[in-house]
């Protein structure tokens, strides 16, 4: 998932127009949950026995880390846009910064897929389960339509399965800037609240009547817009001094609400482990959106509290920093490592299988660290040369003209 900073007036702990370090930790928690889902919950571990199998299967709920990413994205991107809504280069600066943050590594991953398929067709024709039809996926991925056109051959699925959420993010980036720019704050809040209410209705209609037996109820952007909208609503509220004062003055109440939300997740666990069902697509996704919103609010409003301290742990902050590349690579690396070394899909009931999974994870983290240092971080700096205000060069020219 993508990452971003946040501007603003007064942020957590009095931080002004700066980065909230705890949010890096929340992003690290989100990718850690996703990793646990794909590396622990999803692989076959039935031979370990009923109770161990059911315990490990519970880690499948880690897919909800994607919902935490969505809430964070709504809060971060919504906050940036709210603070910049009246600036002269609002659209150009936002979209150029997103282009430099999102597209290079994603397009590189897609091009590498095309090169791999072509090489397999030339050197290993009829083998490896790869055919020319895999190449038809490339334009779908380049246009971020993978959450609409879901079906893929097995090899392509292994490579791109996690990218449905990136398509949701990109579609969100197309809609959020004009909404924030042109709607009054009151109308924006009404639109976001309506989205939170209507998203579960839309999911249910797709699940039961319009597209039964598909993943559209989970993968379409409007179906997951309640999480994004919750984050944006928090961004709006957090810029109100009265709201911040109320939240900081009722820390114990917020903690109780968070605990109740956690208990609710536990109560929904059976359905969340099997995410395409009537309960999850109606109550489950929205409950997760609200729970993660309260978690985010607790962390940013109580910087001296234990949750905020946990989110500042160096490991989570580091993992959050490289989370975009980790998210893009981790599932494919696990699939291919098990396929190469053990000639099977990921399983987790022998030491050799565990060793291969650990190898895949360490390889993912290593590749993501290198990508962040030598590829992504320099590109982000380049993207931030696009200012929401007047360009420095333009400002100097205007100043010189006035002096002349």
N, C-alpha and C positions, 0 to 999 in steps of 0.2 A: 504494500500500500504506500501511497505517496506520503510525504512528510512536508511540514511547513512550519513557519514561524508565526508569530502573532504580534501585531502592533496593538496599540490601544492607549487609553488614558492611564488609568490606574489598574494594574493587574494584581495577581496574587502577591501578597506580602508587600504591597506598595511598589512593586516592580513597574516602572513607567516605560512604555514603548519598548519593552525588551522581551527576551525569550523566557518562558516559564520552564525552568529545568524539570519540574515534576511531570510535565507533559511528555518529555522524552521518555521518562520512565513508564508512563501509561502506554505510550506507543510500544515500548519494549515488552510490556505485559501483554499487549494485544498480539504481537507476533509470537510470543512464547506460547500463548494459548493455541494459536493456529498450528504451530510446530507440534505441540502435544497431540492435537487432533490427528494430524497426518502421520506422525511417527510412532505414536503409542495407541491411539484409539482406533484408527482405521485398519492397520495391518491385521492379518489373521493371527489370532492367539488362542483359538478354541482348544487346541491340544493341551493347554496349561491347566485345564479343569474349569468347572462351571464358575466358581467364585472368583478365581483370578481373572478369568475371561470377562466376567461381568464388571469387575472392578476396572480393568484396563479399557473396556468398552466405554466406560463413563467419561473417559478423556475425549471422546468424540465431541462432547459439548464444547470443546475448544474452538470449534468453527465459529462460535459466537465472538471470538476475537475480532472477526470482520466487522461485527456490529459496533464494537468499541472503536475500531478504526473509523467507521462512519460517523459516530458521535464526535470523535476528535476532529474529523475533517470539517464537519458542520461548524464546530466551535472555532477552529483555527481559521478556516477560509472565510466563514461568516464574519469573524472579528476583523480580519484584514480588510474585507470589502466594506464593512460598516465604517471603519476608521478612514477609508480612502474614498468614500462615496461621492464627495464633492471635489475631488482633485481633477486637474485638467487631463491627466494621462491615465485615467482609471482603467479603461479597457485594455489599452496597449500594454501597460505595465503588468497588469494581472496575467494576461494571456502569455506574454513573452516569458515571464517568470515561470509559469506552469509548463511552457514548452521546454525550457531548459531543464526543469526538474524532472518531468515525466517522460518525455519522448525519447531522448537518446538511448538510455539503457533498455527501454521497452522495445524500441525499433531494432536495436542491436540483437536482442534476444530473438526477435521475430526473423531477422535476416539470418541468424545462425541456424534457426530451424529450417529455413528454406535451403540453405547450403547443405545441411545434414541430409535432408530428403533427396536433393539432387545427387549428392555423393553416393547415397545408398542405391539410388536407381541406376547409376552408372557402373558402380563397382560391385554391387551385390544385388543384381536384379532378381526380383521374385523372392527375396529373403528379408529377414528382419521385420516382416509384417508391414512394410512400407510400400505404398503405391503412389502413382502420380496424383491420385485424388487428394492426397495430403496437402499438395501445393494449393489446392483451392481454398484452403483455410487462410492463406497469407493475406489476401485483401480484406477478409473479414476482421482479422486481428489488427491490421493497420488502420482500419476505420473505427475500431472500438465498437464492433457490433456483436461481439461474442456472447453477450448476455441475451441477445435476441435469437441468433442462429446458434443454437447450443450443440446440436449433434455433431460428433467428430469421430473419425477413425481412432482406434486405440492408441497408436503412437502419438497422434496429434493431441488426443485427450491428455495423455501423460505429460506432454510438454506445456499445454496451455490451460489446463482445467482451472487453475486458481485465478486466471485473469478476468473472469466474469465480473469480479468486484472492481477491477480497474476500469472496466467499461462504465460501470455505475458512477465511479468517481468522475470520469471524463464528461459524462452526460450531465452530472451535477455542476461541473465547472462551466458548462454552456448556459445553464439556466440561472444559477445563483447571481452572477454579476448584474444582468439586467433587472432582476427582481429587486435587488438591494438598491440599485441606482435609481430606478424609476418609481418604485412604490413608496408611499409614505411609511413611516415606522409603524403606525397603527395598522395599515393594510398589510404590511409585511407580516406582522405578528398574527393577524387573522388568517392569512394564507398558510402560514407555517402550522398553526394550530389545526386548521382544517385538514392539512396533509396528514398530521399525526392521527386524526380521527378516521380519515377515509382510507388510509393505506391498508389496514387489516381487512376492511370491507372488500377492497379490490383484490387482495390476496385470496380471500375466501371465494370470490366469484370465479377467479381463474382456476383455483384448485378444484372447485366442485362442478362448475358449469362450462366455462369458456375454454379452458385448456387442461382438462384432467389428465393425469398421468405424465405431466411434463414438469420441468423445473421453472417454468416461467413465473409462477407465483413467488418464487424466491429470488430469481435472477433479474427480472425487469427493474429498471431504476425506480419507477413510481411505487413498486411494491416494497422497496427498502427505503423509501424517502422519509419514513417516520424517524428513523435513526438520524439521518442527516438534518431533518427539521428540528429534532430535539436539540442537537448541537447548536444549530443556528439560533434557536430560541434562548439557549443559555448565553450565547454571545451577546444577544440583545439585552438580556436581563443583567448580565455582568457589567454592562456599561451604565447602569443606573445605580447611583450612589446609595439610594434608599434600599435597593435590593441587596447590595453588598453588605450594608450595615445590618439588615435584618438577618441575613444568612450567618454572618459572623457572630451575631448576638444570640443565635439559636443553634449553636454547634451540636449540643447534645441531641436536639430534635432531629437534626440532619443525620446524625449517626444512627439513630433509631430507625429512620426511614431507610437508610442504606441497609441496615441489618434485616429489616422486613423484606426489602427487595431481594437480598441474598437468600432468605428462606423461601421466597417465591420461586427463585431459580431452582432451588433444591426440589420444591414441590412439582415443578414442571420437568424435572430432569429426564424422566422416562421418555417424554415426547420430544424433548430437545435432542436427545441422543439419536432419535429417528426423525429428522427435521421436516420432512415433507408429510405432514399430517394436518388434520383440521385444527387441532389445538395449537400447534406451533405456528401455523400460518395466520391464525387469528390473534390469539393471546400471546404466544411465545415471543415472536419477533418484537412486538411492541413492548412487552415486559422487559426484554433485554435492553431495548433502547432507553427505557426509563431508568432501569437499574444502572446502566453504564453512565447515564447522564448524572445521576445522583453521585456515583463514584467520582466522576470528573469534578463535580461541584464541591464535593468534600475535600478533594485533594487541593484544588486551587484556593478554597476559602479557609483552609486550616493548614497553612504551611508548616506550623510547628507540631502538627499531629503525627501519629504513627504511620498513617497511610502515605502522607506526603513524604515523610522520611524514607519510607520503603521505596517510593518512586524516584528518590534521589540516589539510590544505590548505584554505584558505578557500572555494575554489570547491566542493569536494566537500561540505564541511560545510553550505554554503548550499543546495546542491542536495538534500542529505539532509533539510534542514529543510522544504523545500517539496515533498518527494517524493510525498506522498499525493495532492495535487491534480494534480501533474504526471502521475502514473500514471493518474489518472482521465480526464484530458483529452487527453493527447498523441496517442493513436492516432486518435481522432475528429477532432481538429483537422487532422491530416495528411490524412485521407480527405476531409474537407469542403473544405479549401483546394485540393486538387488537383481536386476536382469542380467547385468554383466558378470557378476561374481557368483550368483546362485541360480541363474537361469529361471527365475520365478518372480512373481509379483511380491511386494513387501509382505513379509511374515515376521512374527516376533515371538517365537517359542523355542529357539535354540540359541546358544551362545554365538554361533557364526552369524545368524541373522541379526542379533543384537549388534555385533561388531560391524556389520555392513551398514546398519542404520546409523551408528555412531560415526563411522567414516563419512557417510553421506552428509550428516549434519556438520561435521567439522570442515568438510570441503566447502559446503555452502557458506559457512561463516567466514572462512578464509577468502573465498571469492568475493563475498559481499564487502569485506573489509578493504580489499584491494580496490574494488570498484569505487567505494566511497572515497578513498584517499586520492586516487589518481584519475578518476573519471567523473564521478558525480559531484564531488565538492567543488572542483574548479568550474564545472558547468553552472552550479548554483550561484557561484560568485558572478559569473558572466550574466546570468539572468537578473541578478539584483542590480546590475548597472542600468536597468530600465526603471526609472523612478516614477512614482505616482505624481510627484510635483514636477516643476519645470526642470528640464535637463540642466546640468551644471553649465555646460557650454552655452546653451541658449540663455541662461540667466546672466552669464558673463557678457554675452553679446548685447543683451538688453541694457545691462548696466553701463557698458561702454558707450552705447548710443545716447543714453540719458546724460552721461557726463559730457559727451561731445556737444 
